[in-house]
């Protein structure tokens, strides 16, 4: 499968799979997707949040910020992650998630391009988190064995963590059961330190921020809250992700917030601020039983590392399944087993992060990547709420201020912590999005973008209904092109494209006496597809009617109140009778829309490019005055300008005047028309005297000739005129809806 091609839908998908959030639903989870709320979401999320920062960094933060400053940091961190958790819960209860966690949420809502642009940095953030927790494990190890080399300790835990994950994902998850006992033991030992302390200190309410400012402290502390993504990352392994994700992530968030607040108070009274700043192992030294804290620290960091090791490769595998990363076939997984190739790449990235050697710098990178992900998730919920689409029916709705706060706070924190790193991260996301957009990916499900387009179109429709009268300056060609069964494409794509670009539209109306097909027949489908690929709004509709006239009348009556109502009836003259054309002209006049009759040589091939256009202006004698609306010249002028502008060819105003005495007035009239209609100085004028029937052959040749059409059609005369002139002839009749001089 080419890199730009994406799977359209899962094998065996039926119409029943479209029930729910108006899009493609992932298949029913396989047997291996058997994780519940506690094992699959709450436990790994909680153990990742209660990790390194709690044991090794929160005391240092309190020593610099004081009790109230530390409280502000905790509440700010958890308010952002809490708002994001609620947004994740709302999204998860509104759709059935497949593998990929946050990537699945974003791509399902905004499309594969946005999902890839956020999913790739999110995967990198998970990889950086692994290195972050390895540092914590190494610090605990060195406390027990101070003679050991730090580098060896890091690489030892690296080998153990990735080796265990490579052997068995289930084994790695089961190991977290033992870790929970270690964490509980550590917390009891820490909090019990108040009872065994030699003295308790009066808390410092506001710290002096000696080692770092508020936002620098926040950048170091914020990774404590990023564990909420771990449980979401295993969405493909959950039995009921719609139930498990909200319960697990919100439960873990609430428990972790309580733990951090209690530990914050403990740090504030257990040691003086200077001691907290100087001793990163205060939680161990001031605990009731230090070995218990070490057990909790090391096991918690190891478990958090395992959680990120499992979540990151699953995100990469989900990206690969949608062909969003290089070597997609290598990294893709069916979601039923450990994606080992993705795990190996994650190991390479973590090894590179270990070589950075600075825990705080790793924390800064993690902060930026996760904040971008949080902002986008909150924006998705906010947009869904504002659109008020019927498909957005989360069973856990959230107030609008929640995603608004989450999005604004995430962006604001990026700007005030590491603005340059944040800007670089945003540029990376934008660059990935632009790259994926240029691949023309096909998202096999409906996204929020379609809802946004629908909402905007609805607003525009309602606004347009309040506008009365003709909109001369906003005019754009909207063609109704009727055809009968068995007819080949009546007009070339080159001509239609030159008439319609850049904002025009086409409705190809197939009139059938009976059994009108819903889809365009093979003879017409290539024309529509080529126009659509050129960025034009080309639609197909079929109608049952006894004749072309009745079909056109019915279509125009029905579309009379539409936003993009056809304003030109474009008819190919081949095989049409004079009576039929006359009736269609009268229909256009009654409907007050323009009319164009297309005539060309039978069987002749139309030119691939339109380089010369002649616009024929009839003798205006004796009235050579211009007005806002010209006598059957507005639509010809507008169409001539469209052809000249879109093809890059040359437009020429042509006129044959009966009396030589009117020649100066005629030339002046055409010059003024050229200037007032803003056709450009390059527009040529050809004005001669004589009889039109004889002099018309002397006019310069052109690929397209545009004439006015009389109210009473003489098809034989029009055919003779086309034979004399050659090329494509368009016979045009105005309506009151155009003005070339507006």
Secondary structure, DSSP 4 states (H G I P E B T S, - for coil): --TT----S-TT--GGGG-SSSSPPPPPP-TT--B-HIIIIIHHHHHHHSSHIIIIIHHHHHHHHHHHHHHHHHHHHHHHHHHHHHHHHHHHTTS---TTTHHHHHHHHH-HHHHHHHHHHHHHHHHHHHHHHHHHHHHHHHHH-TTS-HHHHHHHHHHHHHHHHHH-HHHHHHHHHHHHHHHHHHHHHHHTHHHH-S--PPP-SS---SSS-HHHHHHHHGGGGTTHHHHHHTGGGBS-HHHHHHHHHHHHHHHHHHHHHHHHHHHHHHS-HHHHHH-TTHHHHTSSSHHHHHHHHHHHHHHHHHHHHHHHHHHHHHHHHTT-STTHHHH---SSS--HHHHHHHHHHHHHHHHH--HHHHHHHHHHHHHHHHHHHHHHHHHHHHHT-TT---SS---HHHHHHHHHHHHHHHHHH-HHHHHHHHHHHHHHHHHHHHTT---SS--HHHHHHHHHHHHHHHHHHT--S--STT---EEEEEEETTPPPSS-HHHHHHHHTTT-EEEEEEEESS---SS--HHHHHHHHHHHHTT-EEEEEEEE-SSHHHHHHHHHHHGGGSTT---EEEEE-TT--HHHHHHHHHHHHHHT-EEEEEE--TTPPPPSS--EEEEE----TT-----SS-SS-HHHHHHHHHHHHHH--EEEEEEEES-GGGHHHHHHHHHHHHHHTT--TT-EEEEEES-HHHHGGGSPP-SEEEEE--SS--HHHHHHHHHHH-SEEEEEE--TT--TT-
